[in-house]
Amino acid sequence: QVRVVESGGGLVQAGGSLRLSCVASRSIYISYGMDWYRQAPGKQRELVATITSSGTSNYADSVKGRFTISRDSAKNTAYLQMNSLKSEDTAVYYCHENWGNSWGQGTQVTVSS
């Protein structure tokens, strides 16, 4: 059962922006709390940003001030706005919903220097 689906990845130059979307099949997946993770080649998957049920957001130090996590409950969608992208942000980005602990299929983000 597919619960969350990511989109919005692509190729962008360093300094550019992308917005990732995560559409959930049920509103509870968005409202309960969502995370964005990423995994670069040869590296472990790492937590990038979280948004709790109360709307509190937290970020990895490496993306603070550049990335913003948000959600639109009416659209059952969470977002990750990524600005001032760097080559080290290149990775597959995954959406994770905390209600059922499920993952999306991932979306590739490639930042060229």
N, C-alpha and C positions, 0 to 999 in steps of 0.2 A: 504494500500500500504506500503510494507516494504521498508524503505529507507536506514537504516543502520543495520548491523548485527555484533555483537561482537563475539569474540572467544579468546581462549588462557588462560582462567582461569583454576584453578586447585588447588591442594594441594601442598604446599611447606613448607619446614622448615624455621624457622626464620633465617634471614641472606641470604636466597636464592633470586633468581630472577625469574621473569616471564615477558613475553611480551604479552600484549593484542593487538588485532587487531580489527579494525572497518572498515568493507568494506561497501562502499556506492554504491547505485544503480545509482547515477549520479555524475559526477565530480564536479558539482557546490556545492554539499553538503560538499565535502572535501575542496574545494578551498575557500569557503565563510567563513569558520571558524568552528571549532569543539571543543567540550568540553568532558572531562571525569568526571563523577560523581561517587560517591559510596554511598551505604546505608548499614550500619551495622544493625544487629537485634536490634529493639527497638529504633533506632536513626533516625533522619531526613536525607534525602539525602543531601550530601554535594558536593560542587564543588572541584575537585581535581586538574585539569589542563585544560588550554585552549590554543588553537593556533588560532591566528587571520588570516584574509585573507592575511595580509602582512608577516605572518610567525612568528610574535611575540608570545612568549609563556609566560604563567604565571602559578604559582603554589600556592597551599595552603601551608601555613607555615609548616604543618605537614609532607609534602612530599618533600620539597625543598632539593635539593642535592641528592635525592634518586631516584626520578621519572623523566622521560623525555618524553615529548610528541613530536611527529613528524608526518609527513605525506609523502606519496608517491603519488603524483598526477597522475602519469602514471598508478598506480594500483588502484586508487580511494580508498585508504586505509589510515587510521590514526592509529597510534600506541601509546601505553603507555608502555614504558620500566620501569619496577619496580625492583629496586635493594635494597639490604639490607632490605629486608622485615621484618616487625615486626608483632606480633600477632594482634596489633591494626589496621593493614591494612586489616584484614579480613572483607569482605563485598561483596555485589554484585556490580559489576562495570558496569556502563552504559555509552554508547556513545550517545552524543546529537549533532545533526547538527543544525546550526543556521539559515540556509536558510529557511527551512520549519518548524523549531521548532519541530522536531520529535526525538523519542528516540528508541534505540535498546531494545532488550528483556533482556539484562543483562547477565553477565557472573560471576560465583561465584569464588572468590579468598579466599582461606583458608590458613592461615599461622599458623603452629603449633609451639609451643614454646618448 
